[in-house]
């Protein structure tokens, strides 16, 4: 069967399913079957696209697709908004986008600009600055920023900030201090990264038996968690299995 015909049938079936699921009049199915590609195009324009615009899942999928096609689109839009209105909120949003894209130099500059006046010790801005500093490889500066954050905001709690602090200690060669922080994170961090990093640093410290115990416990615990949790944490769980395999029985 020619590919063009197979494609036409597949598109018609997909549109017919959409007709039924969306509760539209069933005459659409006959029009789609009779009109082939032209009918499919019309149906997509008048039914599928409007539905996607009003469906949160559709909007999310469209947003992900646009991010792949044009990863700088959101940043350009945020930059335009900042040029139109130089507010703290607009600068914060642009700083977060730069951080997410790995543009650590601009992220640092934006966060440093935010940490003035009333916001000189704003904990979320200080954490963003520390993340940008660590991303740029300046772990000593990131550690200093995090310590200043806690000194200025002693009641502030952030699992990501705690994990970043442990990362900085590890990168700076303060292994025992990093292990102490990771040990706490192994039980408190809302995900598998804390446990994985704790096991890895134990392994690097030649404490292989302890590292294996942490990894085995991590994987057993994950099996008891809901499926959506395992899917969300699959990258860290896969890394844990690989690390356990690497450690072997030595």
C-alpha positions as CSV (number, residue, x, y, z in Angstrom):
1,X,0.0,0.0,0.0
2,X,1.5,3.4,-1.0
3,X,2.9,5.5,1.9
4,X,0.7,8.5,0.9
5,X,-2.4,6.4,1.3
6,X,-1.3,4.9,4.6
7,X,-0.6,8.4,5.9
8,X,-4.0,9.6,4.8
9,X,-5.7,6.7,6.7
10,X,-3.7,7.3,9.8
11,X,-4.6,11.0,9.9
12,X,-8.2,10.2,9.2
13,X,-8.3,7.7,12.0
14,X,-6.6,10.2,14.4
15,X,-9.1,12.9,13.5
16,X,-12.1,10.5,13.8
17,X,-10.9,9.6,17.4
18,X,-10.7,13.3,18.2
19,X,-14.3,13.8,16.9
20,X,-15.6,11.1,19.3
21,X,-13.5,12.1,22.3
22,X,-14.4,15.8,21.9
23,X,-18.1,15.2,21.5
24,X,-18.4,16.8,18.1
25,X,-21.1,15.9,15.6
26,X,-20.5,12.6,14.0
27,X,-20.9,14.0,10.5
28,X,-17.4,15.2,10.9
29,X,-16.2,11.6,10.6
30,X,-17.9,11.2,7.2
31,X,-16.5,14.4,6.0
32,X,-13.0,13.4,7.0
33,X,-13.3,10.0,5.4
34,X,-14.6,11.5,2.1
35,X,-12.3,14.5,2.0
36,X,-9.0,12.8,2.8
37,X,-6.1,15.3,3.2
38,X,-8.2,18.4,2.6
39,X,-10.8,17.4,5.2
40,X,-8.1,16.5,7.7
41,X,-6.5,20.0,7.2
42,X,-9.8,21.8,7.7
43,X,-10.7,19.7,10.8
44,X,-7.3,20.4,12.3
45,X,-7.7,24.2,11.7
46,X,-11.3,24.5,13.0
47,X,-11.2,21.9,15.8
48,X,-7.9,20.5,16.9
49,X,-5.9,23.7,17.2
50,X,-8.6,25.6,19.1
51,X,-8.9,22.6,21.5
52,X,-5.2,22.6,22.1
53,X,-5.3,26.3,22.9
54,X,-7.8,25.7,25.7
55,X,-6.4,22.4,27.0
56,X,-3.6,22.9,29.6
57,X,-2.0,19.7,28.4
58,X,-2.1,20.9,24.8
59,X,-0.6,24.3,25.8
60,X,2.1,22.5,27.7
61,X,3.0,20.3,24.8
62,X,2.9,23.2,22.4
63,X,5.2,25.2,24.7
64,X,7.7,22.2,24.9
65,X,7.6,22.0,21.1
66,X,8.3,25.7,20.7
67,X,11.1,25.4,23.2
68,X,12.8,22.7,21.0
69,X,12.2,24.6,17.8
70,X,13.2,28.1,19.2
71,X,14.9,27.7,22.6
72,X,15.6,31.5,22.8
73,X,12.0,32.5,22.1
74,X,11.0,32.8,25.8
75,X,14.2,34.7,26.6
76,X,13.6,37.2,23.9
77,X,10.1,37.8,25.1
78,X,11.3,38.3,28.7
79,X,14.0,40.7,27.5
80,X,11.3,42.7,25.6
81,X,9.1,42.8,28.7
82,X,12.1,44.0,30.8
83,X,12.9,46.8,28.2
84,X,9.2,47.9,28.4
85,X,9.1,47.7,32.2
86,X,12.2,47.5,34.3
87,X,10.6,45.9,37.3
88,X,12.0,43.5,39.9
89,X,9.6,40.8,38.7
90,X,10.7,41.1,35.1
91,X,14.4,41.0,36.1
92,X,13.7,38.0,38.3
93,X,12.0,36.1,35.5
94,X,14.8,36.9,33.0
95,X,17.5,35.9,35.6
96,X,15.7,32.5,36.1
97,X,15.5,32.0,32.3
98,X,19.2,32.7,31.9
99,X,20.0,30.3,34.7
100,X,17.8,27.6,33.2
101,X,19.6,28.0,29.8
102,X,23.0,27.8,31.4
103,X,23.9,31.5,30.7
104,X,25.5,31.8,34.1
105,X,27.3,35.1,33.4
106,X,24.2,37.0,32.6
107,X,22.3,35.2,35.4
108,X,24.9,36.4,37.9
109,X,24.7,39.9,36.6
110,X,20.9,40.0,36.9
111,X,20.8,38.5,40.4
112,X,23.5,40.8,41.6
113,X,21.5,43.7,40.2
114,X,18.4,42.5,42.1
115,X,20.3,42.2,45.4
116,X,20.1,45.9,46.3
117,X,18.0,48.1,48.4
118,X,15.0,46.3,50.0
119,X,16.1,43.1,48.3
120,X,19.8,43.1,49.4
121,X,19.3,39.9,51.5
122,X,16.3,38.4,49.6
123,X,16.9,34.6,50.0
124,X,15.5,33.5,46.7
125,X,17.7,36.0,44.8
126,X,20.8,35.0,46.9
127,X,20.1,31.3,46.1
128,X,19.8,32.2,42.4
129,X,23.1,34.0,42.5
130,X,24.7,31.0,44.2
131,X,23.3,28.6,41.6
132,X,24.7,30.9,38.8
133,X,28.1,31.1,40.5
134,X,28.3,27.3,41.0
135,X,27.2,26.8,37.4
136,X,30.1,29.0,36.2
137,X,32.4,26.8,38.3
138,X,33.0,29.3,41.1
139,X,32.1,27.1,44.0
140,X,34.0,29.1,46.6
141,X,31.9,32.2,45.7
142,X,28.7,30.1,45.7
143,X,29.5,28.7,49.1
144,X,30.1,32.2,50.4
145,X,26.8,33.4,49.0
146,X,24.9,30.5,50.6
147,X,26.6,31.1,54.0
148,X,25.6,34.8,53.8
149,X,22.1,33.7,52.8
150,X,21.7,31.6,56.0
151,X,23.3,34.3,58.2
152,X,20.8,36.9,56.9
153,X,17.8,34.5,56.8
154,X,18.3,31.9,59.5
155,X,14.8,30.5,59.2
156,X,15.0,30.1,55.4
157,X,14.7,26.5,54.2
158,X,15.5,25.2,50.7
159,X,16.3,21.6,49.8
160,X,17.9,22.8,46.5
161,X,20.0,25.3,48.5
162,X,21.1,22.6,50.9
163,X,22.1,20.3,48.1
164,X,24.0,23.1,46.3
165,X,25.9,23.7,49.5
166,X,26.9,20.1,49.8
167,X,27.9,20.1,46.1
168,X,30.1,23.1,46.7
169,X,31.8,21.5,49.7
170,X,32.5,18.4,47.6
171,X,33.9,20.5,44.7
172,X,36.1,22.4,47.1
173,X,37.6,19.1,48.4
174,X,36.0,19.3,51.9
175,X,34.9,15.7,51.7
176,X,34.0,15.0,55.3
177,X,31.9,18.1,55.6
178,X,30.2,17.3,52.3
179,X,29.4,13.7,53.5
180,X,27.8,15.2,56.6
181,X,25.5,17.3,54.5
182,X,24.7,14.5,52.0
183,X,23.9,12.2,54.9
184,X,21.1,14.6,56.0
185,X,20.0,15.1,52.4
186,X,19.8,11.3,51.8
187,X,16.7,11.3,54.1
188,X,15.4,14.9,53.6
189,X,15.8,15.8,49.9
190,X,12.5,15.4,47.9
191,X,13.9,13.1,45.2
192,X,16.7,10.7,44.6
193,X,19.6,13.0,43.8
194,X,20.6,13.5,47.4
195,X,20.8,9.7,48.1
196,X,22.7,9.2,44.8
197,X,25.3,11.9,45.5
198,X,25.8,10.6,49.0
199,X,26.5,7.1,47.7
200,X,28.8,8.4,45.0
201,X,31.0,10.4,47.4
202,X,31.1,7.4,49.8
203,X,32.4,5.4,46.8
204,X,35.0,8.1,45.9
205,X,36.1,8.0,49.5
206,X,36.8,4.2,49.2
207,X,33.9,3.4,51.5
208,X,32.4,1.0,49.0
209,X,30.4,-1.1,51.4
210,X,28.6,1.9,52.8
211,X,28.0,3.2,49.2
212,X,26.5,-0.1,48.1
213,X,24.2,-0.1,51.2
214,X,22.9,3.4,50.3
215,X,22.3,2.5,46.7
216,X,20.6,-0.8,47.4
217,X,18.4,0.8,50.0
218,X,17.6,3.6,47.5
219,X,16.5,1.2,44.8
220,X,14.4,-0.9,47.2
221,X,12.7,2.2,48.5
222,X,12.0,3.4,45.0
223,X,10.2,0.1,44.2
224,X,7.7,0.9,46.9
225,X,7.0,4.4,45.5
226,X,4.2,5.2,43.1
227,X,4.9,4.8,39.4
228,X,4.8,8.5,38.6
229,X,7.5,9.1,41.2
230,X,9.8,6.4,39.6
231,X,9.2,8.0,36.2
232,X,10.0,11.4,37.5
233,X,13.2,10.2,39.2
234,X,14.2,7.6,36.5
235,X,17.4,9.4,35.5
236,X,18.8,9.2,39.1
237,X,17.6,5.7,39.6
238,X,19.3,4.6,36.4
239,X,22.5,6.3,37.6
240,X,22.2,4.5,40.9
241,X,21.9,1.1,39.2
242,X,25.0,1.9,37.1
243,X,26.9,3.1,40.1
244,X,26.0,-0.1,42.0
245,X,27.1,-2.2,39.1
246,X,30.4,-0.3,38.9
247,X,31.0,-0.9,42.7
248,X,30.3,-4.6,42.3
249,X,31.3,-6.8,45.2
250,X,34.6,-5.1,45.8
